[in-house]
Each structure stands twice: as C-alpha cells, then as structure tokens.
Amino acid sequence: MKPQLLTFGHDDSRVVVIDGFSQMTGHIRALAAALAPFPPATTYYPGLRRLITPDDTAAYAYAERLLEDAAPFIGGAFDVDAFDWLETSFSMVTRTAAELTPRQRAPHFDDTDPNHLAVLHYLSPTPGSGTAFFRHRATGIERVTEDNMPVLLDAMKREQAEAPQAGYILGSNAFFEQIGQVDAVPDRVTIYQGSLLHSGIIPSDMVLSDDPMTGRLTANLFVRGRTP
C-alpha cells in the first residue's frame, strides 16, 4: 500500500489516499456482479446502490477486511481510537447529465458530524473520474456543521432558483470553487469527513453502465469515529 495524507482548503481538511489497497479489484467486481442488478439509489446518489448486509457473505467479508486494513489510517489521520461501522454499498453512476435533479448538480455533504467518515474504494478503470472537494463561494463554507448548514442550504436554494446549473459539476463554477480532488485510480481508497462539500467527478464521455464489470463501480463505506 502507498498512503498519502492530503489537506484541502482553508480548513486544511484531511483526506487520506491509499493506492494498491487490495490487489484484487477483479475479484471484488465479480462479487458486485453476483449481487446485480442493483436497485436505484434512494438518496441523492445519481445511479444505483446495492447495500451490503451480513447475508451477502463474500461481499460482507470483503468490506469487513477493508475496514480492518483501513483502521490504522483512519485512526492516525482523524484522531479517533475506534469507529462504528454504519453502512456499506456497491454503487454505480448511471444517470445522464440531463436526468440529474438540482441537488445532484451541486456538491453535497453526507453528515454534519465531524467524526462521520467516508471510505471510498475505486474499483473500475474510469479515466477522468474521481472525487472533488469544494468551497461554497458566497458563504466560504467547506465543511458543513449544524450551525452553518441552514445558511448554506438557503444560499444554495436561492442560487439554484436564480441560475439553474446543468449537468455534473466539473471544476469550479460561479457558486463553488474546487479546492482539491482525488482521481479514481483502480484499487485506490480515499477517506474523508462526510461533512466536506464534495461531488463525484463524472466526465461527459464516461460510460454509464449498470454492469459492475464495465461501469463506474465503487464501494462506499461509512463509519463514525469514537474519540478518546
């Protein structure tokens, strides 16, 4: 494994990047294919999402091992001594730019708890794809908290009404400044706080397939850190 600790934005938010994490992406994609077809996501995610449960024996074992191997990096970067495993899924982007809802055209956050962490495993060769992190220009918000969330949501709602955005966000625009990105290198794991404003990087020529063997497949794990 080749780990890096990056910092983005005025808040110096930490993002962990680990290359060559599993050495078995083909096997993991086959595990995902065995669970297909995936249902549509019930959140803002622009595509399909298949939750992994203990009944999915092989896929669950993979996720469990991933978190075991990631634990030292989680603890070292985010100052937690343990964490609770919240949710895991295989996810695939399948919506075209024209099919996106307004919420899917802008950066989002997963949770306001600073100890809520996303562990993202890129599993497919999708050149030009990845994950980008943003600052909201009008408010300066990079990391969402319970206190600043109403201000951010009000501003975003107003901006969307005044100048609706089209398609996936790619780089900076009138309302958001990109402050960093992680490229979707196969077998790369990235770990970051879910409170950071972020979005998938979805290039216009990316294959939008519902087949885990050919489309943009990621494993998305969420944990909540416990501080000493």
Secondary structure as GFF3:
##gff-version 3
##sequence-region A 1 228
A	DSSP	beta_strand	2	8	.	.	.	ID=ss1
A	DSSP	beta_strand	13	19	.	.	.	ID=ss2
A	DSSP	alpha_helix	25	35	.	.	.	ID=ss3
A	DSSP	beta_strand	47	51	.	.	.	ID=ss4
A	DSSP	alpha_helix	57	78	.	.	.	ID=ss5
A	DSSP	beta_strand	82	93	.	.	.	ID=ss6
A	DSSP	three_ten_helix	97	99	.	.	.	ID=ss7
A	DSSP	three_ten_helix	102	105	.	.	.	ID=ss8
A	DSSP	beta_strand	116	122	.	.	.	ID=ss9
A	DSSP	beta_strand	130	136	.	.	.	ID=ss10
A	DSSP	alpha_helix	149	162	.	.	.	ID=ss11
A	DSSP	beta_strand	176	183	.	.	.	ID=ss12
A	DSSP	beta_strand	189	193	.	.	.	ID=ss13
A	DSSP	beta_strand	198	201	.	.	.	ID=ss14
A	DSSP	beta_strand	217	226	.	.	.	ID=ss15
###
